Amino acid sequence: MTVRTLVLMRHGKSGYPPGVWDHDRPLADRGIREAALAGEWMSDDGLNVDMTLCSTATRTRQTLMRTGVDAPTIFIDDIYGGSPFEILEAIRIHVPHDAATVLVVGHEPGMPATALTLDPDGDIDRFPTSAYAIVDVSVPWAGIGLEPGGGTLRALRIPRE
């Protein structure tokens, strides 16, 4: 059986400039540093990303850029504020069957809730900014989330210096 790897990452710490709509909030300095650190940790974890799905929000785009992950990317509105159903549907629709490792950059509660949808017994008690969950997926991307489970939470990484 082929095991696929899904990396679910929450955006870096964002800033709160006055008068800026939530979707357009940029990363704070801490978010910039920790997103870069997350990218280093992903590399150290041997995560060679084949495809990225990313929320259209400014802070998720900036997080992805700071990780240094250089894989084909699709920006998807439904990941912004998306439920696990919407996030898993985006994976089913957009990820090619031969992708081994997929990164999704999004928000809370969507990222931890998606990990727990795939592995209801997963141990996630918090999912702070720049954190990422590594989930081993045992079903084809086209079938992810169509039945309960289908994944095993391998690790939750919280990049901090």
Secondary structure, 3 states (H helix, E strand, C coil): CCCEEEEEEECCCECCCCCCCHHHCCECHHHHHHHHHHHHHHHHCCCCCCEEEEECCHHHHHHHHHHCCCCCEEEEHHHCCCCHHHHHHHHHHHCCCCCCEEEEEECCCHHHHHHHHHCCCCCCCCCCCCCEEEEEECCCHHHCCCCCCCEEEEEEECCCC
